[in-house]
């Protein structure tokens, strides 16, 4: 075997190593992104388990759909604070979904219906505050998230306890 053949083999092996390294790097990046998204999904669930949010959410859900802003305010500061707590939490979730930090699908399953219901109850208050503050971006991601869920498929699903009644864990 001559030097030219060895050089050609060496060059081919070098290219092969570079390609294999690039593929391995790509796979690791995808795995890290999946892990990050999974961790963010777990944190999403935790944010809805906090007792302050749970109390606020209960108050918001006790409001009728389409309640006017002044009617909500007339119910007292406890309701206004509850509305703010729920709306700001969902605002952050919306921004994280938009940036794809947390999965749309998981978020839709975890809080899609709740987000849409909260938006329908708080919409008039949010729009009034936007006008009063001359700040049209106030709680924009909360609205965006609710509208995305309204367009999505989740709200038309059969409830999970019915749809997945034959589900079995991987054994």
ABEGO torsion letter per residue (X at the ends): XBAAAAAAAAAAAAAAAAAAAAAAAAAAAAAAAAAAAAAAAAAAAAAAABAAAAAAAAAAAABBBGBBAAAAAAAEAAAAAAAAAAAAAAAAAAAAAAAGABBAAAAAAAAAAAAAAAAAAAAAAAAAAAAAAGBAABGAAAAAAAAAAAABAAAABBBAAAAAAABBBBX
